[in-house]
Amino acid sequence: MYIHFIELDKISKKLAIMFKIRYIIIILLLSVFACDNLDISSHQAETFVKVIGTGSSQIGNDVKEFNGGYLILATVSSENENTEIVLMQTNKFGNLLPDGIDTLSSLRGGNNTASQILLTDDGGFIILGTVVDTAGIDDKNIFLEKFNSSLVSEGESIFGESEINEEGVAIKKASSGYIIAGSTDIDGDKDIYLVKLDDSRDLEWDQNHGGAGTDYSSDVIVISSGYVVIGTTNSFNLQPGQANNNIMLVETNQTGGSPDFITYGSSNNDYGESLVKLDDGGYIILGTVENLTGDNPSIYIIRAEDNIHNVLWNAQYEEALPSHGYDIIKSNGGFVIVGDIELSSGLAASFFKIDSEGEILIGNLVDESRDGLSYGGFGQKMYSVEQTSDGGYIMVGNSGEEGNEMISLIKVNSDGEL
């Protein structure tokens, strides 16, 4: 595998000064990828855009700050045209470290996919993904691998049953052990799947939730009474005017049972992506909704009380331009959302911050004539964001066209600027 880095942070700063604007667009030129050797200065800025890849398909799924640099979890095309779960380590400038690539699923068959990194209390971390089993049945199973603080593997685990496809998409630390959210698929009947592990990462229990259609999860959080899962369903249309896919929340007790369901959405397709628990109670829910014509998606935020049936407010963003929201985190009294937005120059990564009432604090991307924060213009999408120890943010996703993506790693300051 050939790894190419492009340092674009200084270029973007010069452009911003030249045109005296806050609207940041970084165009990634394919011709740059042909270079065999790109010298990276040891004195480069700590805000940056890095592109990692070879021109096949590499997608950055998650990123975490670790040991003075960053861990990147990615799904990468292999030589046999399958995909593998790959762990990468960079320094604080986003430059790949020597021996900084580890293919975790190389002994598995088929298309394996990465999901999340969970930092653990012992200074190490856990990798979550989905692998195809080696029995020749092509079933999918949940994959877990634990590493210590020195990046030495402490063992991997596989969870799943024969002839059932199990996928793991999110993992959180529970009051004891860990909770995993994902899905099961039996002959096309897809349900939300919860898996509880003990501190030794052994199975304690598992639970399915869903109906006769397709139901799947995107994220899970831990609450005092149990767990809340966000996902998407076409099995349930619990509110008037709902149809097709809808955002769904499932609240369970501490053993994954006694579920309480609520759906949010309209007659078009609506997708649940992520959620956070508020310190003073309730939830901020991130999704993507389609307009009345069934296209032109936009970012959608819902503020619900502890009783998930009580919605305090909802807001739709980027209505003038197609956009998606993929991740949300709490940050300094507000909430940071990342995703993508369709500009006239192409698909770009988006970043904005809202307060607890949904008012935009940073990155007002309603149309291209107004201030905003976007990065790219050549198929950029951001799937994961984390606040860094210096008060800034690190994001990961991909750039490029489908099937020809490269990992995109972006570090910005506390105002979302390069």
C-alpha positions in Angstrom: 0.0 0.0 0.0 1.3 3.5 -0.9 0.5 6.3 1.5 0.5 9.9 0.2 0.1 12.9 2.4 -0.8 16.4 1.1 -0.2 19.4 3.4 -2.9 21.9 2.5 -3.3 23.9 5.8 -0.9 26.7 4.7 -2.4 26.9 1.3 -5.9 27.4 2.8 -4.7 30.1 5.2 -3.1 32.1 2.4 -6.4 31.9 0.4 -8.4 33.0 3.4 -6.2 36.0 3.9 -6.2 36.9 0.2 -10.0 36.9 0.0 -10.7 38.0 3.5 -13.3 35.4 4.2 -14.1 32.8 6.8 -15.5 30.4 4.2 -12.8 27.8 3.8 -12.7 25.5 0.8 -9.7 23.3 0.1 -9.7 21.8 -3.4 -7.8 18.5 -3.5 -6.1 18.0 -6.9 -5.8 14.5 -8.2 -2.6 15.3 -9.9 -0.9 15.7 -6.6 -1.5 12.0 -5.8 0.9 11.0 -8.6 3.9 12.3 -6.6 6.2 9.6 -5.2 7.8 11.6 -2.5 6.2 14.5 -0.6 8.4 16.2 2.0 6.6 17.1 5.2 8.2 19.8 7.3 8.7 19.1 11.0 7.6 22.7 11.7 4.2 22.4 10.1 1.0 23.9 11.7 -1.1 21.9 14.1 -4.2 22.5 12.0 -4.1 20.6 8.8 -5.8 18.6 6.0 -4.2 15.2 5.3 -5.2 12.7 2.6 -4.1 9.1 2.9 -4.6 6.6 0.2 -3.8 5.0 -3.1 -6.8 5.8 -5.2 -8.8 2.6 -4.6 -11.1 2.8 -1.6 -10.1 3.9 1.8 -12.6 5.3 4.2 -11.8 6.8 7.6 -14.5 5.6 10.1 -13.3 6.9 13.4 -10.5 9.0 15.0 -9.2 9.4 18.6 -6.4 11.4 20.2 -3.8 9.0 21.5 -0.2 9.2 22.9 0.3 12.8 21.6 -1.0 11.9 18.1 -4.0 10.2 16.6 -5.5 6.8 16.0 -7.4 6.3 12.7 -9.7 3.4 12.2 -10.4 2.8 8.5 -12.0 0.4 6.0 -9.5 -0.2 3.2 -9.7 -2.1 -0.1 -7.2 -5.0 -0.3 -5.4 -6.5 -3.3 -8.1 -9.1 -3.7 -10.7 -6.4 -4.0 -12.2 -7.2 -0.5 -12.1 -4.6 2.3 -10.1 -4.8 5.5 -10.2 -3.2 9.0 -7.1 -1.1 9.3 -5.7 0.8 12.3 -3.3 3.7 11.6 -1.3 5.9 14.0 -0.1 9.4 13.3 1.8 12.1 15.1 0.1 15.4 16.2 0.6 16.8 12.7 -1.4 14.0 11.1 1.7 12.3 9.6 1.7 8.6 9.6 4.3 7.1 12.1 6.8 4.4 11.0 5.1 1.1 11.1 1.9 3.0 11.7 -0.4 0.7 9.7 -1.9 -2.5 11.1 -4.4 -4.6 9.1 -6.5 -6.2 11.8 -8.8 -8.4 9.7 -6.2 -10.0 7.4 -7.0 -13.5 8.5 -10.7 -13.0 7.7 -12.4 -13.5 4.4 -14.8 -11.3 2.4 -15.6 -7.6 3.0 -14.7 -6.6 6.6 -15.7 -3.1 7.8 -14.4 -0.8 10.6 -16.7 1.0 13.0 -15.4 2.6 16.2 -12.5 3.1 18.6 -13.2 3.1 22.3 -10.5 4.4 24.6 -10.3 2.4 27.8 -9.5 3.3 31.4 -6.2 1.4 31.3 -4.7 3.7 28.7 -5.5 1.3 25.8 -8.4 1.0 23.4 -10.9 -1.4 21.8 -11.5 -1.7 18.1 -15.0 -2.5 16.9 -15.9 -3.7 13.4 -17.6 -6.4 11.4 -15.9 -9.4 9.7 -16.9 -12.2 7.4 -16.4 -15.5 9.1 -13.8 -18.0 7.8 -16.1 -21.0 7.6 -17.0 -20.3 4.0 -20.6 -19.4 4.8 -20.0 -15.7 4.3 -21.8 -14.8 7.5 -21.0 -11.5 9.1 -19.9 -11.4 12.8 -19.1 -8.6 15.3 -15.3 -8.2 15.7 -13.5 -6.8 18.7 -9.8 -6.4 19.4 -8.3 -4.9 22.6 -4.9 -3.1 22.6 -2.8 -1.8 25.5 -1.3 1.6 25.8 1.8 0.4 23.8 -0.5 -0.8 20.9 0.1 -4.4 21.7 -2.9 -6.6 21.0 -4.4 -8.3 24.1 -6.7 -10.5 22.0 -9.6 -10.4 19.7 -13.2 -11.7 20.0 -15.9 -12.7 17.5 -19.6 -12.6 18.3 -22.2 -14.2 16.1 -24.1 -17.3 15.1 -24.0 -19.4 12.0 -26.3 -18.3 9.2 -27.1 -15.0 10.9 -25.4 -11.7 9.9 -24.4 -9.7 12.9 -22.9 -6.2 12.5 -21.3 -4.0 15.2 -21.5 -0.2 14.7 -21.1 1.5 18.1 -19.5 0.7 21.4 -19.6 2.5 24.8 -18.3 1.9 28.3 -21.1 0.8 30.6 -21.2 1.0 34.4 -19.5 -2.3 34.2 -18.2 -3.8 30.9 -19.3 -2.6 27.5 -22.4 -2.2 25.4 -22.4 -2.7 21.6 -25.1 -1.6 19.2 -25.5 -3.1 15.7 -27.9 -5.2 13.8 -28.8 -8.8 12.9 -30.0 -9.9 9.5 -31.8 -13.2 9.0 -33.0 -13.7 5.4 -33.5 -10.0 5.0 -35.3 -9.4 8.3 -32.9 -6.8 9.9 -33.3 -5.8 13.5 -31.5 -3.6 16.0 -29.0 -5.7 18.1 -27.6 -4.9 21.5 -24.7 -6.9 23.0 -23.5 -6.5 26.6 -20.0 -7.6 27.5 -18.4 -7.9 30.9 -15.1 -6.3 31.9 -13.3 -9.3 30.4 -15.2 -8.7 27.1 -17.1 -12.0 27.5 -20.8 -12.1 26.5 -23.3 -11.3 29.3 -26.5 -11.0 27.2 -27.8 -9.9 23.8 -31.2 -8.5 22.7 -32.9 -7.9 19.4 -35.5 -5.1 18.7 -37.4 -4.5 15.6 -40.4 -5.3 13.4 -41.2 -7.0 10.2 -39.2 -4.6 8.0 -35.7 -3.2 8.2 -34.4 -1.8 11.5 -30.8 -0.9 12.3 -28.8 1.1 14.8 -26.3 3.8 14.3 -25.3 4.8 17.9 -25.9 3.9 21.5 -25.4 5.8 24.8 -25.5 4.7 28.4 -28.0 6.2 30.9 -28.6 5.5 34.5 -31.6 3.2 33.8 -30.1 1.4 30.8 -29.4 2.3 27.2 -30.7 4.5 24.4 -30.2 3.4 20.8 -30.6 5.6 17.8 -31.3 4.1 14.4 -33.5 3.9 11.3 -36.7 1.9 10.8 -39.3 1.2 8.1 -41.1 -1.3 10.3 -42.8 1.4 12.5 -44.5 4.6 11.6 -45.7 5.6 15.1 -46.6 9.2 14.4 -49.2 10.7 12.0 -47.9 11.4 8.5 -44.9 9.1 8.8 -43.9 6.6 6.0 -40.9 5.0 4.5 -37.7 5.2 6.7 -37.9 7.1 10.0 -35.5 8.0 12.8 -36.1 5.7 15.7 -35.0 5.8 19.4 -35.2 2.7 21.5 -34.8 3.0 25.3 -34.1 -0.2 27.3 -33.5 -1.3 30.8 -30.0 -2.5 32.0 -30.5 -5.9 30.5 -31.7 -4.6 27.1 -35.3 -5.4 27.7 -38.6 -3.5 28.3 -38.0 -1.3 25.3 -39.7 2.0 24.7 -39.9 3.1 21.1 -40.4 6.4 19.4 -40.1 7.4 15.7 -39.4 10.8 14.3 -39.8 11.8 10.7 -42.3 12.5 7.9 -43.5 10.8 4.7 -40.1 10.8 3.1 -36.9 9.0 4.2 -35.4 10.1 7.5 -32.3 8.5 9.0 -31.0 8.5 12.6 -27.3 8.9 12.9 -26.1 9.9 16.5 -27.2 11.3 19.8 -25.8 12.8 23.0 -27.2 12.9 26.6 -27.5 16.4 28.1 -26.1 17.2 31.5 -29.3 18.7 32.6 -31.5 15.9 31.2 -32.8 15.0 27.8 -31.1 14.3 24.4 -29.9 16.0 21.3 -30.6 13.7 18.3 -28.9 14.0 15.0 -30.4 12.8 11.7 -30.8 13.4 8.0 -34.2 14.2 6.4 -35.4 14.4 2.9 -37.5 17.3 1.5 -41.1 17.0 0.2 -39.9 15.8 -3.2 -37.9 12.9 -1.6 -34.4 14.2 -2.5 -32.2 17.1 -1.4 -31.4 15.8 2.2 -30.7 18.1 5.0 -29.3 17.9 8.6 -32.0 17.5 11.2 -31.6 18.1 15.0 -34.2 17.0 17.6 -34.2 18.1 21.3 -36.1 15.6 23.4 -36.7 15.4 27.1 -35.8 12.4 29.3 -39.1 11.1 28.2 -38.2 10.5 24.6 -41.8 11.0 23.5 -41.6 14.7 24.5 -39.9 16.8 21.9 -39.0 20.4 23.0 -37.9 21.6 19.5 -36.5 20.4 16.2 -34.5 22.2 13.5 -33.6 21.5 9.9 -30.3 22.9 8.6 -28.8 23.5 5.2 -32.2 23.4 3.5 -30.9 25.3 0.5 -28.0 22.9 -0.1 -28.0 19.0 0.1 -26.3 17.9 3.3 -25.9 15.1 5.7 -25.0 14.9 9.4 -23.0 11.9 10.6 -21.6 12.7 14.1 -22.4 15.0 17.0 -20.4 15.6 20.2 -20.8 17.8 23.3 -18.3 20.7 23.3 -18.0 23.6 25.8 -21.6 24.1 26.4 -22.7 23.4 22.8 -22.7 20.7 20.3 -20.5 20.1 17.2 -21.8 18.4 14.1 -19.9 17.1 11.2 -21.0 15.7 7.8 -21.0 16.9 4.3 -22.6 19.6 2.1 -23.1 19.9 -1.7 -21.5 23.1 -2.9 -21.2 24.3 -6.4 -17.6 23.2 -6.4 -18.6 19.7 -5.3 -19.3 17.7 -2.1 -17.4 19.2 0.9 -16.9 18.3 4.5 -19.0 20.4 6.9 -18.5 21.5 10.5 -20.8 23.6 12.6 -21.6 24.2 16.3 -25.0 24.9 17.9 -26.1 25.8 21.4 -28.7 24.0 23.5 -31.5 25.8 21.7 -30.3 24.9 18.2 -28.9 28.3 17.4 -25.8 28.1 15.2 -22.7 29.4 16.9 -20.1 28.5 14.3 -20.5 27.6 10.6 -23.7 28.9 9.2 -23.9 26.9 6.0 -27.4 27.8 4.8 -26.2 28.9 1.3 -22.9 29.7 -0.3 -23.3 33.5 -0.1 -23.2 33.4 3.7 -20.4 32.7 6.2 -19.7 29.1 6.9 -17.0 26.4 7.5 -16.5 23.7 4.9 -13.5 21.8 3.8 -12.9 20.3 0.4 -14.9 20.3 -2.8 -13.9 16.8 -4.1 -16.3 14.4 -2.4 -15.3 15.1 1.2 -17.4 13.6 4.0 -16.6 13.6 7.7 -17.9 10.6 9.7 -16.3 11.2 13.1 -15.2 14.2 15.2 -13.5 14.5 18.6 -12.4 17.5 20.6 -8.7 17.6 21.2 -6.7 18.4 24.3 -5.7 21.9 22.8 -9.4 22.8 22.5 -9.6 22.2 18.7 -11.2 19.3 16.8 -10.0 16.3 14.8 -12.2 14.8 12.1 -11.9 11.9 9.8 -13.8 10.7 6.7 -13.0 10.4 3.1 -12.6 12.4 -0.1 -13.1 11.3 -3.7 -15.7 9.5 -5.7 -17.3 6.3 -4.6 -15.0 3.4 -5.2 -12.0 5.8 -5.4 -12.0 7.3 -1.9 -9.0 8.3 0.2 -9.0 8.9 3.9 -9.3 12.6 4.8 -8.0 13.7 8.2 -8.7 17.3 9.2 -7.6 19.2 12.3 -9.1 22.6 13.1 -8.9 25.1 15.9 -11.6 25.8 18.5 -13.5 28.0 16.0 -13.4 25.3 13.3 -10.8 27.1 11.3 -7.6 25.8 9.7 
